[in-house]
């Protein structure tokens, strides 16, 4: 599969812009302190200007994407447009569910519940969506697009679990000032669900008490205690193994269903990426 590079630029640019406004809004909603080692945008300019900047990027994304209608076959341009709509709609749905779980203090969740969020957000806008967009530009069939979605579903799960593990164990090569941001934000992760299911009942009330606090009310000692409990109860090891399992499933889909992605060096690079997802340290 392949396509004239000049025809991919608006779609590729719109994809990058979409990530920028999505993550900007996400940082506001989570009240995150940092993004990629630097202060989150709302920490620099306040919520109102940060939200407005995200809105501006959102509008710009659609404007850039509209260039496809004069550059591509109209049917292809419409498919690209629809794929963006689906990808963003799924992302917003996942974010809505995650926010409500936190607001409603929901802790009666399963691993499958957490994976639903990963599939709605990370799997789609990080892997499946961008790959499907490129495939649409190259003239992929519906079956091929479905196989790409399946691949992104498996690899996206591995990516998200690994990302959540690194949040607990890595300073991202010195880019992060603190570990355990997901605990500060009370985010439901595979490791947290495993801990809730396996922690000593005598300690569970303390865990729930910490998680019920807002970010500003939690302290470093409490967050470190939760991480220690995850180590003691095997939650980190559970997450690592689950990430490896999904990575291996991604390999299976790649080798069995994505044979049509045969152009090298790109196929080899994509294969290497599967392993990198779970072995990276930041």
C-alpha positions in Angstrom: 0.0 0.0 0.0 1.2 3.5 -0.7 0.0 7.0 -1.6 1.4 10.3 -3.0 3.0 12.0 0.0 1.6 15.4 -1.0 -1.9 14.0 -0.5 -1.4 13.0 3.1 -0.2 16.3 4.6 -3.7 17.8 5.5 -4.8 14.6 7.2 -1.5 14.2 9.0 -1.5 17.8 10.2 -5.1 17.5 11.3 -4.3 14.4 13.2 -1.5 16.2 15.1 -3.7 19.2 15.8 -6.4 16.9 17.1 -4.0 15.4 19.7 -2.9 18.9 20.8 -6.4 20.2 21.6 -7.6 16.9 23.1 -4.6 16.7 25.5 -4.9 20.4 26.3 -8.6 19.9 27.3 -7.7 16.6 29.1 -5.1 18.5 31.2 -7.7 21.1 32.2 -10.3 18.4 33.1 -7.7 16.4 35.1 -6.0 19.6 36.5 -2.7 18.0 35.5 0.5 19.7 36.6 2.7 18.7 33.7 2.6 17.7 30.1 5.8 16.1 28.6 8.0 17.5 31.3 6.8 21.1 31.1 3.9 22.9 32.9 0.5 22.0 31.5 -1.0 24.8 29.4 -3.6 25.8 32.1 -0.8 26.1 34.7 0.8 28.7 32.4 -2.2 30.7 31.3 -5.1 29.6 33.4 -8.2 27.4 32.6 -10.0 30.0 30.5 -7.2 30.8 28.1 -6.2 27.2 27.9 -9.7 26.1 27.1 -10.0 28.8 24.5 -6.7 27.7 22.9 -8.0 24.2 22.7 -11.1 25.4 21.0 -9.1 27.4 18.5 -7.1 24.3 17.6 -10.3 22.3 17.3 -11.6 24.8 14.7 -8.2 24.8 12.9 -8.3 21.0 12.7 -11.5 21.0 10.7 -10.3 23.8 8.5 -7.1 21.9 7.7 -9.1 18.7 7.1 -11.4 20.5 4.7 -8.4 20.9 2.3 -8.9 17.2 1.4 -12.1 18.0 -0.6 -10.0 19.8 -3.2 -7.0 17.5 -3.0 -8.6 14.0 -2.9 -11.4 12.1 -4.5 -14.6 13.3 -2.9 -15.5 9.8 -1.6 -12.0 9.4 0.0 -12.2 12.9 1.6 -15.6 12.1 3.0 -14.3 8.8 4.5 -11.4 10.7 6.1 -13.9 13.2 7.5 -16.1 10.4 8.9 -13.1 8.6 10.4 -12.2 11.8 12.3 -15.7 12.1 13.6 -15.8 8.5 14.8 -12.3 8.7 16.4 -13.1 12.0 18.3 -16.6 10.8 19.3 -15.2 7.6 20.8 -12.5 9.6 22.6 -15.0 12.0 24.1 -17.2 9.0 25.1 -14.3 7.4 26.9 -13.4 10.6 28.6 -17.0 11.1 29.8 -17.2 7.7 31.3 -13.8 8.1 33.1 -14.8 11.5 34.5 -18.1 10.2 35.8 -16.4 7.2 37.5 -14.1 9.6 39.4 -16.9 12.0 40.2 -19.2 9.2 41.5 -16.4 7.5 43.4 -16.9 4.3 41.5 -14.5 1.6 42.6 -16.7 -1.5 41.8 -14.9 -1.8 38.4 -13.4 -4.7 36.5 -10.4 -5.0 34.3 -12.7 -5.1 31.3 -14.2 -1.8 32.4 -10.8 -0.1 32.4 -9.9 -1.6 29.1 -13.1 -0.1 27.7 -11.7 3.3 28.4 -8.4 2.4 26.8 -10.2 1.2 23.7 -12.3 4.3 23.5 -9.4 6.7 23.9 -5.8 5.4 23.6 -6.5 2.5 21.2 -8.4 4.6 18.8 -6.8 8.1 18.6 -3.2 6.9 19.2 -3.1 3.8 17.0 -6.2 2.6 15.2 -7.4 6.0 14.1 -4.1 7.3 12.6 -3.4 3.9 10.9 -6.9 3.7 9.5 -6.6 7.3 8.2 -3.4 6.4 6.3 -5.0 3.2 5.0 -8.1 5.1 3.7 -5.8 7.4 1.8 -4.1 4.4 0.3 -7.4 2.8 -0.8 -7.8 0.1 1.9 -10.9 -2.2 1.9 -13.4 -2.3 4.7 -12.0 -5.7 5.8 -8.5 -4.3 5.9 -9.7 -1.3 8.0 -11.4 -3.7 10.4 -8.1 -5.6 10.8 -6.3 -2.4 11.5 -8.8 -1.6 14.2 -8.3 -5.0 15.7 -4.5 -4.5 15.7 -4.9 -1.1 17.3 -7.2 -2.5 19.9 -4.5 -5.0 21.1 -1.5 -2.7 20.8 -3.4 0.3 22.3 -4.2 -1.8 25.4 -0.5 -2.7 25.7 0.5 1.0 25.3 -2.0 2.3 27.9 -1.1 -0.3 30.5 2.6 0.4 30.0 2.0 4.1 30.2 0.1 3.7 33.4 2.9 1.5 34.8 5.5 4.1 33.9 3.5 6.7 35.6 4.0 4.7 38.8 7.6 3.7 38.3 9.4 6.1 36.0 10.4 9.8 36.0 10.3 9.6 32.2 14.0 10.3 31.8 13.9 13.2 34.2 10.9 14.9 32.5 8.5 14.3 35.4 8.8 15.9 38.8 6.7 13.3 40.6 5.5 9.8 40.1 2.0 8.6 40.6 0.1 11.3 38.8 -2.7 8.8 38.1 -3.1 8.2 41.8 -3.2 12.0 42.5 -6.0 12.1 39.9 -7.7 8.9 41.2 -7.6 7.5 37.7 -8.9 3.9 37.3 -6.1 1.8 35.9 -5.5 -1.9 35.6 -3.1 -1.8 38.5 -5.6 0.0 40.7 -8.4 -2.4 40.0 -6.1 -5.3 40.7 -5.1 -3.7 44.0 -8.7 -3.1 45.0 -9.4 -6.7 44.4 -6.4 -8.0 46.3 -5.5 -5.6 49.1 -5.8 -6.7 52.7 -9.4 -5.7 53.8 -7.8 -4.0 56.8 -5.9 -1.7 54.4 -8.7 -1.2 51.9 -10.5 1.6 53.8 -7.3 3.6 53.9 -6.8 3.1 50.2 -10.4 4.2 49.5 -10.0 7.2 51.8 -6.9 8.3 49.9 -8.5 7.8 46.5 -11.6 9.8 47.5 -9.5 12.9 48.1 -9.1 15.6 45.5 -5.7 16.0 43.9 -4.8 19.0 46.1 -5.7 17.1 49.3 -3.4 14.1 48.6 0.2 14.2 49.7 3.3 12.4 48.5 3.4 10.1 51.4 -0.1 8.8 50.6 0.7 8.3 47.0 3.9 6.4 47.7 1.9 4.2 50.1 -0.5 3.3 47.3 2.4 2.5 45.0 4.0 0.3 47.7 0.7 -1.5 48.1 0.7 -2.2 44.4 4.2 -3.7 44.6 3.3 -5.8 47.7 0.1 -7.1 46.2 1.5 -7.9 42.8 -0.5 -5.3 41.0 2.5 -3.9 39.1 3.6 -7.4 38.0 0.0 -8.1 37.0 0.0 -5.0 34.8 3.3 -5.8 33.2 2.2 -9.3 32.3 -1.1 -8.1 30.9 0.7 -5.5 28.7 3.0 -8.3 27.4 0.0 -10.5 26.7 -1.7 -7.8 24.6 1.6 -7.0 22.8 1.8 -10.7 21.8 -1.8 -10.6 20.6 -0.9 -7.5 18.6 2.0 -9.5 17.0 -0.5 -12.2 16.1 -2.9 -9.8 14.4 0.0 -8.1 12.6 1.4 -11.3 11.2 -2.0 -12.9 10.3 -4.3 -10.0 9.4 -2.0 -7.2 8.3 0.0 -8.9 5.6 -1.3 -6.3 3.2 1.0 -3.8 4.9 4.0 -5.1 3.0 6.0 -2.0 2.1 9.4 -1.9 3.7 11.0 -0.4 5.7 7.6 0.7 7.1 6.4 -2.9 7.9 9.6 -3.6 9.8 9.4 -0.3 11.7 5.8 -1.1 12.7 6.9 -4.6 13.8 9.7 -3.0 15.9 7.1 -0.6 17.4 5.1 -3.4 18.9 8.0 -4.5 21.0 9.0 -1.0 21.9 5.6 -0.2 23.3 6.1 -2.6 26.3 9.9 -2.3 26.7 10.2 1.6 26.7 11.2 3.3 30.0 9.6 6.6 29.3 
